[in-house]
Amino acid sequence: MNPTAPNHPAHGHVTFLGAGPGDPGLLTLRAVEALAAADVLVADPQVLDVVRAHARPQVDMPAQTVADETSRAADVPVLRDTANLVMSAARGGKRVVRAVLGDPGLDGDAADEMLACAAEGITFEVVPGIATAVGVPAYAGVPLRDGKGADVRFVDARSATDTCWSEAGASEATVVVTTTLDAVAAAAGELVSAGRKPETPLSVTVAGTTTRQRTWTATLGSIAQVLKAAKVLPSPDGGRPVIAVVGEHSAAERREPLSWFESKPLFGWNVLVPRTKEQAASLSDQLRSYGAVPHEVPTIAVEPPRTPQQMERAVKGLVTGRYEWIAFTSVNAVKAVREKFEEYGLDARAFAGIKVAAVGEQTARSLIEFGVKPDLVPSGEQSAAGLLDDWPPYDPVFDPIDRVFLPRADIATETLVAGLIELGWEVDDVTAYRTVRASPPPAETREAIKGGGFDAVLFTSSSTVRNLVGIAGKPHNVTVIACIGPATAKTAEEHGLRVDVLSPEPSVHKLAEALAEFGAARRDAAIEAGDPVTRPSERRPGSRRRARS
């Protein structure tokens, strides 16, 4: 039995789970709980990445054949063995999660699979998800109803009958049509033939709720010309599913002020963050809030010091009362001390009676996870200088010990050491770890860096500039270069890079904020000039074709 999974009945259990329209943040709390308990995960391809992130590492994901949207639209018979996979795993006593795009209640195949479970007496539950036909218009800034309570009708163009079109065309309701990009004009024609006026407004959204989302506004009579002018048709990806909303709610003058998602300052930008995933967690979350897609690429690897004796003596001194303070300036310093503690069989109790200082939110969080609450965190700038601003001078009356333990990197600057000595403290400046250049990223990432596939790169230190160029090459000249401070900007310029954004403070979060302001200004300038809003990477030769392929 798997010790990390809850007990399950001998006959198994199936959870039919709605994964929403595509945005991972739209999964419900109940969905996350079900995924964490699953033994087997069977998912539609469109949502596999969304749900897989919440499943246990050892979850079984059997090979599966699921009817894709193109095949359904073309009425091509497709072998569906998903039901067999689900039933087989449930018969074996497994907890199965069957994840579908949108909501399982609107998925006819999921309904058939539920009936099959019921016929065999296999218990199942349904975890609703946000329906694609509802979630996508919300992200496109197209409300389906107003205060007058107008009716709303939903039509799936891939299976709609003449009666469906006639009823939708004859009504005055807002019509939400699920179709494909190359079939939008045909759906518009059906509604016009059924009685809707050609000048009726509509919006068309592709890749809804994701950072690839794009929305066009037109009328039933002009949508074919609008899509042709946008150069999205004819196209090999014309079979991509779209949501079209027909009615006054989709009019451009109404949608523009409500387009909250696509108008984010960095919407769709691929931003390179030269840090590890652990170091970049809060920064990447901030970038996502601006609509960006962060890509973490480590440029620095951490290794033990060449001579560990100094670190060993310092840790033993910490336990025996040699220090009044210990100051952590990075997550890696916390990790190095923690590993040495574990080597000696120590835990957080060894910090009893010692004051602890930390620079940065991530460093403080890693200490708290270790069981240590910092006594001092800079109230202002999260840097060595900010820590010195708040550090108390040594007082022989109140401070029985005058020594500070400073575990840090081999390439750290002397700013903190000099400042502490000036305040009257003795400092044991100990190399706790070495920083070396990381291994090169995958070839695809290197090509994207050099070829202009990234819209921006955030440089958080001079070493990240040197190391990124060393392991992956120089970013393309269309890529926006954002630097955390003047020294980092100088290093970037020495490497032939044009610095576009300079953080007003040496803070990664202020740097991300500055990049967002740059993106917003760039977007506003394009709109004011009447130009299309594009990402920086779309300015490189041939990028428009590749971006939509």
Order of alpha helices (4+ residues) and beta strands (2+ residues): beta-alpha-beta-alpha-alpha-alpha-beta-alpha-beta-alpha-beta-alpha-beta-alpha-beta-beta-alpha-beta-alpha-beta-alpha-beta-beta-alpha-beta-alpha-beta-alpha-alpha-beta-alpha-beta-alpha-beta-alpha-beta-alpha-beta-alpha-alpha
